[in-house]
Amino acid sequence: MEVTTKNIVIGWSIIIASGFLGYWIGAITNKPELDKVIEWNTRHIQSIGVLSVTESRNAELLIQIQNVLNDLPVKDVPRQYDIPKFDPAEQDIELPATMEQVLKDQREIDTSIRSFSVQNLFQADALHSILDKIKDKE
């Protein structure tokens, strides 16, 4: 077979067309999967929001317990055992189904989890202080 410009152009055209076709098929195939991942990331982020509310309530309660033990003024802390509700279906913003969005969501989830770890360390310190105060009063 003789190598001609026509054969080279046809060969490269087939290669380029195959690349575009493969990319297009991959994009169509991955979009539903990315949509599911983004939906679950959104649910996880909202669940972290619920956790944040309950952590905040517990932190306020710990502060008031320490105030009692230290003979400081105490604010009334309501007993709230309800869990805030978040519904992903109510979300107004349509998030793009891209890998960048998935990575952004994952970073947000990771940052939130690390934040709760730090909050738990502060709460552990507060609980140790309370325990020490109770032991000293006995």
N, C-alpha and C positions, 0 to 999 in steps of 0.2 A: 504494500500500500504506500502510495506516494504521499508525502507530507506536503499539503498545500495550505495556503492561507484559509481557504474555505473550510478544510478539515479542522484546523486549529480553532477557528471562530466557532464552528459547530461544537467542538469538544468543550471549549470554555463556556459556551452558552448552556450546554447540558449540565456542567458542573455548577454554574451559578444558579440555574433554575432549580436544580436539586437542592442546593443550599437554602434558597428562599422557600421552597416547598417544605423542606424539613423544619425550618424555623417556624413557618406558619402552622404546620401540624402540631409542633411542640407547644406553641403558644395557645392554640385552641384546646389541646389536651390538658395543659397545666392550669388554665384559668379556673375551672371548677374546683380543682384541688386547692389553689391559692385562696379562692373565695371561702372554702371551708376553714382553712388555717386562720385567715383574718377574722372570720366570725368567732372562732374559738378563742383567739387572742383577745378579741373584744370582750368576750365573756370573762376571761381570766382577769383582765384589767378592771372590769366592773366588780368582780369578786374581791379583788384587792382593795377596791374602794370601800366595800362593805367591811372588810377587815380593818381598814383604817378608822372607820367610824367607831367600831367596837374597841379598838386599841385606845382611841382617844378618850372614850368614856372610862375605861379602866384606869388610864393615867390620871384623870381628874379625881377619881375615887381614891387612888393611892395618895395623891397630894393632900386630900382632905383628911385621910387617916393619919398622915404624918402631922398635919396641923393639930389634930386632936392630941396626939402624943406629945407634941411640943408646946401645948397650951397656947396655941395661936387661934385666931378667928377661923371659924369653919363655915364654908358655904354649903347650902343644901344641894345634895346631888340626887337627882331623881333616879328612881329605879327604872331603867329602860332596858327591856329585854327583847324589844322588837328589832328585827334585822331590816335595814333599808332594802328596798326592792329596786333592782335595775333590770330593765327589759331591753335586750339588744334590738328588738323589733321596733322600739320607739325611737331609735337613733335616727336623727335627721340627716346626718352626713353620710354620703356614700363614699366609702374608702376605696382607693384604687387597689385593684387586685394585682399588686406587683411584689416582687421580692423585696424591694426597698421598704414597702409598707410592712411586710412580715418582719424584717430586721428591725425596723423602728419600734414595732410592737414588742418584740423580744427584749430590746434594750429597756423599754419602759417597764416591762414586767420584772426584769432583773434588778433595775434600780429600786423598784418598790419593795421587792423581797429583801434587798440589802438594808433598806431604810427600816423595815420592821425588825430586822435583826438588831440594829442599833437601839431601837425603841425597847426591845425586850431586854437588852443589857441594862438600860436605865431603869426599867421596871424591876429587874432583879436586884439592882443596887438599892432601890427604894424598899423592896421587901426585906432585904437584909437589915437596913436601917430600922425598919419597923420591928423586926424580930429582936434586934439589939435593945431597942427601947422597952419592949415588953419584958425582956429578961432583966433589964435594970430595975424595972418597977416591982419585980417579984421579990 
